[in-house]
Amino acid sequence: ASMSGDTGVIHVVEKEEDLNWVLADGPHPPYMVLLDGNLFNRRVMLQLKGTSRVSGLAVAAAKPSPPQGFSPGLQCPNDGFGVYSEDYGPQFAHCNTTVWNPVGSGLSYEDFHFPIFLLEDANETQVIKQCYQDHNVPRDGSGPEYPLCAMQLFSHMHAVTSTVTCMRRSSLQSTFSINPEVVCDPLLDYNVWSTLQPINSSGKVDPQKEVIIVATRIDSHSFFWNIAPGAESAVSSFVTHLAAAEALHKAPDVHLLRRNVMFTFFQGETFDYIGSSRMVYDMEKDKFPLRLDNIHSFVELNQVALRSNSTLWMHTDPVSRTNASVEAQVRSLLDILSNSSVGANVSLQEVGYSQPLPPSSFQRFLRARHIPGVVLTDHRTAFQNRYYQSMYDTPQNIRLQYPQGLSPEETLEYVTDAAKSLAEVATVVARALYRLAGGANATSAIRADPKTVTRMLYGFLIKMNNSWFQSIIKPDIKGILGDVPQHYVAVSSPVNTTYLVQYVLANLTGTVVNLTKEECLNPEKPAGGEQEMYEYAWVQGSLDPNSTSRVPYCVRSTVHLSKALSPAFELRQWGSTEYSTWTESRWKDIRARIFLVASRELEIITLVVGVAVLVFSLLATYFINAKADVLFSIPQDPGAVAY
């Protein structure tokens, strides 16, 4: 948007025929279009982009979600930043074999010259429609009469052109200006990771120690800023991951396993693998406790909530499997996963050699070295998710349903079918990890808790500000618990999702220790040499049943944070094609207003009359000032009267 905002006469577009008025017939351009959500697609948007008769767009969210699907992302997500290229599996590069997101329109990657706002509140939409109906509806094919209802959108972005340009300008400002005006910021946050057996977070793991990495992404995206529900694209997988971590930690002999397990939650993966590329970079540069050599195998949970016939697909990399050693390890990994599903309501099937890996964090690790690994998804080829990276990837998309009439507390505890389904997947993953780590005992006792899963689904998809989340976080960050969950990575870190994944993981896998608040906040004193092995958190605790106060306690866990900032910004390679270079523009404010505008003729008449009054006022002031001695003279004193 321009610095002063963009203004236009409102026109409601509820069917494609209504576009003709905006694009050609309407006599009062530019128009501010109120677009029905079902028409928010590439074909319509490119028509609006190709005309100068449109000054802005307000999209009314479609309810229910468009049945044909809607994804503003690319058909080949993160293309060019995964493992496949001209040098590695060229037959798989650029989704030549499999188009993963066939409904992807690429709208998020188009450059529009006008502001685009989303209207989620039906009442706001109705107010605008009412103003349009009262003033702007065409009469008998001719234009409406003034005054007309208009809208002004403010969303001026300071950054211009590209990351290279805006970062260069910000850098120059920071170098030469006392008060630098930064125009854009890199997308950044933190990855969350923990280990089954504690390791020294500031040291280095023994080169001989093997570690299994379990990974998932925790961020999502949509066309609109700060609206990223990500139910299927992110939440279903990281909730399953968290449940599997809890189930594995409860196994009695985990401290005896010969291999360690690292639970990893990557941030910024939607934007060309920010989190995973940074972790690989840190491992290569010896800035992380693990090295790539320590990785025994890699298991990634991708989209897992929309399984058909309870089938979970195991994707592997056909290129690295041409190596006999990797093939043997991958085969062992697949067999363990398949055997772990026996008796569970999950059927694991292999995809086969002819298909590459779907978009996944594992691809960034494969770029560095051949690691045996598998990516678990609910789709064999194209995504089951018809709303990938969109505002419609909501709880309804993964069939998360609650009975009518439940209180918030009852809803939090109600075990849904979606929770039971994901708990089954978590159980299979936890049992497989136990076997991979060298566990020899029966795995029937390792089982994910559907109650934990249902709480997490409610918290991450329905309402973050709930009693369970309140009880497991630190008192000083309770402000992060907003009502509407969203999982965009952003530029100020850590974001709500990162904090909550961190504390949920600590709650599910950590131990309550008998320390005072002072000891918990300064753990080096009571813990001796263990402070590098564990993290300590003084959390709020649950409400005391007999009062309004809480019962806080200290949690000890192996949960850590590591930076999720693309290496491109540390290397100052802002045009890199190796690493993500996404930035977010800065802005002053985002707002909108509607008002009535008069006709151009009336505006001109008003201006002319105003100028005339001004000129008359100036002339009157001049003449009054010139004759002031006459008009405002003081009469002479007649002197004393004599009698």
N, C-alpha and C positions, 0 to 999 in steps of 0.2 A: 504494500500500500504506500501511497505518497505520504509525506511527512504530515500533511494537514488532514489526512484521511481521504477516502474515496466516497463520492456521493452519487446516487442515481435514483431514478424513479422506480418504485417497486413494481415488479410484475411477477405474478405467481405462475409457475410452470408445473402443471400436474400431469400433462401428457405431451408427447412430442410435438403435436400440432401447435401447442402454445408457444413453441420456440420461434415460429414464423414472425410473431409480433415483435419479439426481441431482436431478431436477426435482420428483419427487413421492413415490416409493416408499421411498427409503432412510430408515432410522430415525435416522441419526447425522449430520445436517447440522451445520455447513456442510461442504461437500465441496471438496476440492482435486482438480480434474479433470486426469487425464493423457489428453490428446486426441490421437488419431491425426491425422497431418498432412493426410490426405485429407478429414477432416471439418472442417478449419479453414476455414470459409466463413461468409458473412454470415448465412445462415439459422440455422445452429447457434449462432453467436456471439450473435445477438440473443436467442435463447432463453435462453442462459446469462446474458446481461446483464439479462434481465427477471425474475430471481429473486433472492431473498436467501439461497438455499440453496447458493450457490457463493462460496467465499472466494478462489479463485485458479485459475490455469490453467497447465499445462505442456504445450506443444505438441511432440510428437515429429515432427521433420521427415520428410516423406514421401519415400521412396526406392523407385523413381524418382519424378521430379516428377509431380504430378497431370496425367494426360493431357488433362483437360478445360481445363487452364489455371488459373492463379491470379494475380490481381493485386489487392492491397489498395488500390491507388490509385483515383483518380476515373475515371469513364468519359469525362469531359471535363477532362483534366489542365490545371492552372494556369488554370482558368476564371476570367474576370474580370480577369486581369492581362496578357492578350495585347492584340492590336490591335482585335479585334472587340467592338463594344459597341452600345448603342442609337444612338450618334452615328456609328459607322463600320461599315458592313456589318452592319446589324442582323439581316439574314436569316442571317448566319453566326454570330452571337453564341450563346454557350452550347451550341456543337456542334449547332445546329438542323439543319444540313445533313448533317454527318458525325459520327458517334459514334466517336471515335478509339480508345478503349480499351473495347470492348464487354464484356470479361470483368472490368472494374474493379468491385470490390465496395464501395469506399469505406471499408473497415475501418480503414484508417490514420487516418481522420478521425472515427471514433466515439470517444466518451468512455466508457471502461469503469471501473467502480468497484472492480475487483479487479486484482491484478498478473497479467501474462501473460509467461511465460518460454518461451524456445525451447530444446529439447534437440537439439543436433546430434550429440552423441556417443551412438551406439547402446548402448554399455556403461552409460552413466548411465541411459538409458531402461530397460534390462534390470534394473538394480538396483532401480529403483522398482517395476517390474512384479513382480519376485520378492517384494518386501516385500508388495505388494498380494495376490499369490496365496497367500502364507503366512498372512496374517492377515485380509484384508478380503473375500474372495470370498463372496458370499451362499450360504448352504446351504439347498437345497430351498425357495427363494423367501423365506426369512426372513433377517433380518439376521445378520451374522457376530457371533461372541462376542468380547469383549475378551480381551486387549489388541488394539487396532487400529493399523494403520500410518498415520501422519499425516505431513504435510509443512508446512513453514513457509517462506514466501517473504518476503524483505526487499528492498524497492525503494521506500522512501519518497521521494517527490518534494517538494521545498520549495516549488515554484511552485504557484499556485492560479489557477483560473478562466480567465485569458486573459493575453495579452501585455500589454494595457493595465494590468491589475491588478498583475502581477508586476514590470513595469518601473517602475511608479509606486512600489511598495514598495521596490524596490532603489534607486531614485533618492532617496527620503526617507531611507533608511538611510545612503546615501553622503553626504547633505547634513548630517545631524544626529548621526550616530553616529561615535565614534572608531574603533570596530571594526565596520564595516558588515557586515551579513549579506546578501550578494547572493543572491537566490533564483532568478534565471534569467539567461541570457545570449543575446544575439542570435546567430543563425547567421551566421558570417562566415569568410572565407578570402581568397584572392587569385586573381585572374585571371592567366593566363600569356599573354604576347603577344610577338611578335617581328616584325621586318620583313625583307623581302627585301633592300632597300637600307637601310643604317643611317640612323637619324634621331636628332636630339638629344632624349633622353628627358625633359629638363627644360625644353626650349624649345617652340616652336610650329612646326608644319609650314606651309610657305608656302601661303597660301589657294588658289593656282593649282595646287598639286600634287595630283594625283588618286591615291587609294589604293583598292585592292580589298581588302575584308575577307573573309577565309575564317574561318568560325567553327564551333565545336562545343562541346558541354558535356562536362565531365569528372567530374560527380558523379552519383550514383544514390541509391537509397533502398530500404528495405523496411519491413515492419511493425515489425521488431525493430531495436533500437539497434545501430549499428556492424556490421550485416550487410547489405552492399549490393554484391553482386558486379557487377551492372550490365553483364553481358557484351554484350547487344544494345543496351540503352538508352543506354549511354555508351561502353564500351571499344571496341566495333567502330568507332564513328565517330571517336573521337579518335586511335586507332591509325592509321586510314586517313589522317587529317589530318596526323599526324606524318610518315608515309611520303611523302605528297604534298609536304610542305615540303622533305624531304630531296631528292626527285627534282628539284624545281624549282631548288633551290640549286645542284645539280650542272650545270645548263645553262650553257654557256660564256659566253653573252652577257647574263646576267641584269642585270649592272651597267649595261647600255645601255638597258634597257627604260624607256619613258617614264612608265609608271605603276608605283608601288610596290605591293607586296602585304603585307598584315598578317595574320599567322597568329594567331588568337585562340582561347583555350581558357577558357571561362567556368565559374566555380564557382557552386554553389548554384542552378542553373537548375531543379532539381527542385522547389524551394520558391519558386515564383512568380517565377522569373527574377531571382534576387538579383544574379548577376554581370553580366548584360547590362544590367539596369536601372541598375546603378551606373555602368557605363562610359558609357551614354548621358547620365546625369546629369552625370558629370564632363566629357564633351564639351560639353554645353550651358553648363556653368559655367566653361569654359576652365581646367579642372584636369587636362587630358589633352593630350598633344602634338598629337593630331588633333582637328579639329572635324567636326561632322556634314557641313559643306560640302565637306570633303575626300573624302568617300566617293563613289567612282565607281559601285561596285556591291557586292553582298553575296552570297556563296556559302556556304551552310551545309550541313554534313554531319550528318544526323540518323541514325536507325537504318538501317544499310546491310548487315548481315550475312546476313539471311534473304531474299535475293532469289530469286524464282521465275523460272525460265527466263532467268536472268542479267539481268533487267530492273531498271533503276533509274529511279525516277519523279521528274520535275522539277515541284515544286509552286511556284506563284507566287500573288501576291495579286490577285484579280480586281478589287478596288475601286480600287487605285492604277493598275491598267492601263487604267482608263477615261480617264486622262490620256494624250493622244497622245504626248507626249515620253517619259513613262515606258514606255509600250507599245513604242515603237521601241527603247528601250534593253533592255527585257526580251526582246524578240524577238531582238535581236542576241546577247544572253547565251545564250538557249536554242539558237540556231543554232551558236554556238561550242562549247557543251557537246556537242551532238549530233554535230558534225563531229569532235570530239576522241575520240569513242568508236569511230570507224571503225578496224577492224583489231584492236580490243581485244575481249575476251570479255565485254563489257558493252553492253547495249542501253539507251539512254536514251530515255524516252518522256514526253511532256507529259501532265499530268493534265487540263487543260482549264479553261475559264473558270467552270464551274459549281461549283467546289469551292474552299473557302478554304484558307489555309495550315494545316498541322498545327501542334501546339504546338512552338514554336521560338523561339530567341533573336532571330531576324530580326523577329519581331512587335514586340519592344520598340523596335527602331530605327524601324520603320514608325509607331509611335505618335508619334515625334518629327518625322519628315518622310518624304515619298515617296521611297524609295530603290529603284532597280531591284535585284531580288534573286531568288534561287531557293533552294529547300530540297530537297536530294537525299535520298530515302528508298527503302527496299525495299518500301514499301506504297503502293498507289494510294489506298485509302480507309482502312479500319480497320487498326490495327497488325497486322503479321505476328507480332509478339512477344506470345505468350500469357502471359508472365510479367513484364510490365512493372511496374517498381518492386516486385519481390518477391525473396525469398531464392532463388527457383528460376531467376533469370536468370543462369545459370551457364555455364561453358565448354561444357557439353553442349547448352545451348540454341542455341548458334551452331555446333553440330556440330564443335567443336574436339576432335579425337581423335588419340591417339598410339599407336604399336605397343607391345605389352607388352614388358617387360624392358629398357627404355632407362634408362640412368643419368640423373641430373639434368642433367648437362652435355650428354648426347646429346639429351635432350628439349628443352633450350633451343635447340639448333641444328637440330632436325628441322623441315623445312619442311612444314607441314600443308596440306591442301586449303583450309581456312579462310583461312590466310595468303595462299595464292596468289590466292584469290578477292578478298580485300580489297586486295591489291597491284594487281590489275587496276583496281579502282575508284580507287585512289590515282593510278595512271598517267593515267587519264582526267581526273581533277581537275587534276593538275599540268600536263598539256598545255593544258587549257582556260585555266588561270590564265596560262600563258605567252602565249597568244593575247590574252587580255583585257588583259594588261599592255602589249601592243603588239609582242610578238615576231613576227618575220616569217619566221624560218628554219624548216626542217623540224623537226617535233616527235618524229620517230621515235626519237631518241636519249634523249628524256625518258622514263624508265621507273622505277617504284618497285621497290624491292628486296624480294622475298618473304622473304629471309633476315632483313632488318631487321624486317619485319612479324611473322614467327614469333617472334622474340626478344621483341618487345613484348607479343604475346599471352600468351606464357609468363609474362613478368614481371608483367603487370597482371592476369592471371586465375588463374595457377597458383601461382607462387612468387615473391614480390618479392625475397627474399634469394637472388639468383642471381649468378653471376660477372660477368655483363655490367653489371647495375645497380650492383654493388659497385665496378666499375672507373670509372664515369662520375660518381660523386657525390663531394662534399667529404668529407674524413675526419671532420669534426666532426658530420656528420649521418648517419653510417652506422647509427645506432640506429633510423632510420625503417624499415629493411628487415625488416619482420615477415614471417612465413611466409604467412599467409592474406591475400590482397589484398581490400580493401573500399574503397568510394569514396563514403562519406558525408561531407558537407561539414563537420560538427561546429562547435565553438565555439572550439577552440584552433587557431591557424593558424601557418604553413601545415601542412596535413595531408600525409600521405605521398604521396597522389596528386599534389598540387600540386608538391611538391618533385621528384618523379620525372618528371613531364611537363616541368618546367623544365629538368632536366639531360639528359633524353633529347633534347629539342628543341635544346639547346645542343650536344650531342654530334653530332647529325645535321646541323645547319646551321652550326655554328661552325667555328673554325679553331684548330689547335694552334699556339701562339706560343712562341718561344724566350725565355721569361722565367724568372728564378729565382722561388722561392716568395715572397720579400719583394717583388719587383717585381710579381708577379701579384696579391698581396694589397693592394698600394698602387699601382694602375695609373696614377695621375695623374702619377707621376714619369717612367716611360718612354714613356707614351702621348701626352704633350703635351696637345693640346686634344681628344684623341679619347675621354677618359674618359666624356663624356656620350653618346657615340655607341655605345659598347660596354659589355658587362658581362664581367668577367674572373672565372674560377673555377679554383682550384687543386684538381684532382680526384685521387682515389686512384690511378687507373691500374690496369693488369692486374698480376697476380702475375708476378714474375720467374721464368722456367722453372727457374732453377738455385737458387732460394732461396725462403724464405717471405715475403720482403719485396716490396713493390709498387714500381712505377716511376711516380711521380706526374708530372703535367704541367699546363700552363696552357692553358685553353680561352678563346678570345675569341669572343663571340657577341653578337647583338642581342636576346637574350632578356631580358625584363623582367617584373616583377610589378606588378600594380595592385590596389588594395583591392577586395574583393568583399564589401562590407557594405551592406545595403539603405540607401538614402538616408533612409528613414523614421526610422532611429535617429539619424542626424545632425540631422535636422529635428525630432526628438523628437515625431514624429507616429505614436505607437504604435498608433493605430487606423486608420491610413491604408488606403484602398482603391486608391490609386495605386501604392504600392510594397509589396513583401513585408514582412510583420511577424512572421516566424517566430522563435520563441525556443526554447531548450532549458532545461528545469528543471535545477537543481542537486540533487545527492543525496549521501548519505554513503557508502553501499555497496550493492552488489547481490549477494545470495547466497541460498542455499537449504539446507535440511537436512531429513532425514527421521528419524523416531523413532517409538517405540511409545507410545500413550496408554492409560491405564487407563479403566475405566468410570466414569461419574459417581458411582455408588454407592460404588465403592472410593475414589474421590477424597474423597468426603464422610466416609467412615469414617476415612480416613487423616488428614483435617483434624481430625475430632472427637478421635481418639486423640492427635494432636499437641497440640491445645489442652488436653486432659486432662493429658497429661504435663507441659505447660508450667505449668498451674495447680498440679499436685502439686509440681512443682519449686519454684514460688514459695512455696507453703505450707511445704514442708520447709525451704526456706532461711530463712523467717521464724521458724519455731519453733526451728530450730537457732541462729539469731542471738539469739533471745530467751533461750534457756537456755545461751548460750555460757559464762557464768560458772560454771555447774555442770558442763557437759560438758567444758570445757577448762580447769578450775581447776588451779593449780599446788599440789602438796602442800606442807604446812608442813615447814620444816626441823626435824627432831627434836632437833637440838642435838648436842653432842659426847657420845660414849659414855664413861662413867667406869668404870674398872676398879678 
